[in-house]
Amino acid sequence: MPVRRDVHPHLPPERISDWHERGRHVTHFLNTLSIFFPAGERFFMDSVRNYRDQVKDPELSRAIAGFIGQEAMHTREHILYNRLMEDAGLPAAALDRAVWKLLDMLRKILPKSWQLAHTIALEHYTAMLADGVLKDVRHLGADSQAGYRQVWTWHALEETEHKAVAYDVWNTVMKPGPYRYFVRTFTMLTTTVTFWAMVFVFHIALVMGDKGCRNKLSGFGTALRFLWASPGALPRMIPEWLSYFRPGFHPWDDDNRAELARIDPLVREIEDTARAAGVSTRAPSLRGTA
């Protein structure tokens, strides 16, 4: 059952562009993913809320409440994370606005069922990325800056914890049959093309906007090796991505819930790291934020 945790990792502002042990290009790949979360998590919450009244199962209703609570905390922390990029001179705010505009357009033109279909596709993406982070320490780097490593590990664990909630809502409210399968799989295909195209463009924008990055072009080789060779996050995702197209697919077919035992120790570690740095474990107010 997903649990809302009020977690606020300490992210040193001066490390926003070089917190990963593999350097700035890998740092900015992960920073790129953060750009998508404020608008994306809000879209996920709204897509599930659209069908909340149709869910009669008490356990799934509690899971929806936990899902929304977790996504709200992720939204808050990634707004703060993205502000650090903007304060460092990176074009985070402009990129964030582009994501909001795209998702607002989808809200206007797509039926609610298709919005939920995009949500379950993107939730599968976050679950796949999270699984890689949790299973191989090289994704975040054992020697990377602690606070940034912690915020991504916390996010990955909670994405794993609630990875089936939106999908279970989908199966509850959508009538079984060829149309349900078509919408689910078609939106995964369109989401894949759109998501990775935007990641590519945003990653370049962050690297090019980083005044401290001296090897702007040649450094992309490091990022490519990180993604495709070692630790090779993308090749490992391919079987999981393909599994989504099975008619009987369910997110918990990949049962990695044993990883969730790490959550409570991580929360304590986050609190200890913040205290050692002499900062508050409470997040600042986000009043005035969209």
N, C-alpha and C positions, 0 to 999 in steps of 0.2 A: 504494500500500500504506500503510495507516494506521501512523503511528509514534508510540509513547508518548513524550511530551516532559514532563519534570519542570519545569513552568513555574510561577512564583509572582509574578504582578504585584504591585506595591506599590499598595495602595488606602488613601489617607489616610482615617482613620476620620471626621474632621470633615467630610468632603465626601460622606458616604454618602447624604444626603438632597437634595443639590443639585449633583451632579457634572455633570449634562447642561447644555449651554449654553441649552437651551430652558426650563429651570426645573424646579421641584420636581415638578410633575405628570408631565412626561415622564420625569424621573428615576425616579419611583416606578412608572411603567409598566414600565420596564426592570428595576427592582428586583423587581417582581412576578414577572417571568419567572424571576429567579434563585431565587425561593422554590420553584419546581417541580423544580429540577434535582437536589438531593441524593436525594430519594426516586425521582424519575423516572429518573435515570441508573442507579440500583441496579436498578430494575425492568427497564430495557433490558438490562443486563448479564445478569441472571438469565434473562430470556426467551431470549436467545441461547445462554447456557450450557446450557439445557434440551435443546438440539438439537446441541450441539457434537460429541458422539460419533457422530452420524449423518452428519456432513460428512466425506467421504473425499478431497475435492479438496485437495491440499497448499496451493495458493495461497489458497483461501478459508479454510482453517484458520489460515494466517498472518494473514490479514486480520481474522479473529475475535479473535486474540490482540492485534492492534493496536487494534481497536475497544474491547475491554475495557480495555486499558491507558489509552487516551485518556479513556474515560468515567470511569475511576477518578480520573484527575487533575482532570477537570471537577467531579466530586463533591466532592473535597477543597477545591478553590478556591471553590466556591459555598457550602459549609458555612462557610468563613471569611468570605466575603462576607455571608452571612445573619447571622452573629454580629455583624457591624458594625451591621446594622439593629437587631437586638435590643438591643445596647448603647446605641444612640441612642434607645431608648424606643419603637421600632416593634414591632408585634405579629408579628414574623417567626417566632418559635418556635411560636406557636399555629397560624399558617397552615401552617407546615412539618408539624406533627403532623397536620393535616387531610389533607394530601396523602399522608403515610405511611399513614394509616388507610384512605383510599380505595384505594390500590394494594395494601395488604395484603388488603383485602376481595376485590379482583380476583384475587389469587393463590389465594385459598381457593375462589372460586366458578366461576372460568373454567377451561376446559381449557387446557393449555399452548399449543395452537395458537392459541387466541384471545388469549392473553397476547402471543404473538409478533405477532399481527395488530395489536394495539394499539401494540406497539413500532414496527412499520414505519409505521403511520399517524403517530405522534408524531415519528418520525425524519424523515418527510417535512415535517412542520411545522417542525422545527428547521432542516432544509435550506432551506426557503423563507425563513424569517426570516433565516438566515445569508446567503443570496444577496442579500437586500435590503441588509443591513449592508455587505457587501463591494462592492456595485455603486454605492452612493450614500452619500457621506461624510456627508450630512445626517442619516442615521439615528442615528449616534453623535455627530455634531457635531465639526467640526474644532477648535472652541475649548472642547470639553468637557475635564474633568480627565483628564490623560494616562493615569493608571493604570487608571481605569475603562474608558476607551476601549480600552485595550490588552487588558484581560481579555475584553471582549466580542468584539474582533476576533480574538484567539487562539481563543476558543471557536468563533466562526463559521467560521474556516478549518479547524479540525479536524472540525467537524460536516460541512463540505463534503467533506473528505478521506475520511471513512468513511460518507458518506450512503447508499451502496448495500449495505453489508455485511449488515445485518439483512435487507434485502430479498432479497439473494442466498441467505441461509440459508433464508428463507421459500420461495423458488422451488425450492430443493434438497430440502427435507423435506416439502413439501406436494404431493400429487398434483394435476397439472393438471386443470382442469375447472370446471364451474359452481359447485361448492361452494367451491373456493379463491377464485374471483372474488367470490362472495357474501360470504364472511367478510371478505375484504380491504376491500371497499367499504362493507359495513355498519358495520364498526368505524371506518372513517374518518368516517362520518356521526355515529355516537354520540360519538366522540372530539371532533369539532368542537364539538358542542353542549356537552359537559361541560367541555372545556378553556376555551372562551371565556367560559362562565358563571362559572367559577372565577376566571379572570383579571379579569373585571369586578368581582367581589366583593372579591378580594384587593387590587386597585388602590384601590378606595374605602377599604378598611381601612387601607392604608399611608398614604394622604393624610390621612385623618381622625386617624390616630395621630401625625402629624408636628406637634409643637408649634410648630415654626418656620414652618409654612405658614399664611400669613395669609389667602389667598384660596382657601380650601378648595373652595368650590363653583364660583365663576366660573373658576377655573383649569382645570377639566376641559375647557373650550373649547379651551385650548392643546393638550391631549392629543388631543382629537378632530381638530383640524386637523393635528397631527403624523401621526396614523394614517391619515386619509382624504384630506387635501388636499396638504400639503407636509411631508415627501417622499411621503406617501401609501403607506405600507407595505402596507396591507390591500388596496386595489384592485389593486395589482401582483401580489399573491399569488393572486388569483382564477383566472387562466388556469392557473397551476401546480397549484392545488388541483383544478380540474376535470380536468386531465390524468391525475390519479391514477385516475380512473374508466375510462380506456381499457383494454380487455382486455390490450393488449400493453405497458402502461406499464412503464418502468424509470427509476429515479432519474437515471441518467446521460443520459437523453434531453435533459435540460438540462445541456449539457456546459460547466461553468464551472470546469474543473480548472486553467485558466490562472491563476486567482486564487491557487493554492497556491504559486506562486513567491514569494509575500509572507511565507511562514511563517518561514524562517530569518532574514531581516532583522528581522521583528517580534520574534522571540525575543531577538536581540541588543539591540534597542531596549528591551525589557522589562528586561533585565539592566542596561543602562546607566541607565535611569530609577531603578531600585532603588538602584544604587550612588550616584547623584547625591543621592538622598534619605538616604543613610547607613543603609540598612536591608538586611537579609539577603535574598538571593535564594532561601533555603531556607524552605519552609513550616513553620510550627510543628506540633507533634504534635497529632493528633486523637484521642488515646486517650480512651475513654469515650464517644465519639460513636456514635450508632446507625448 
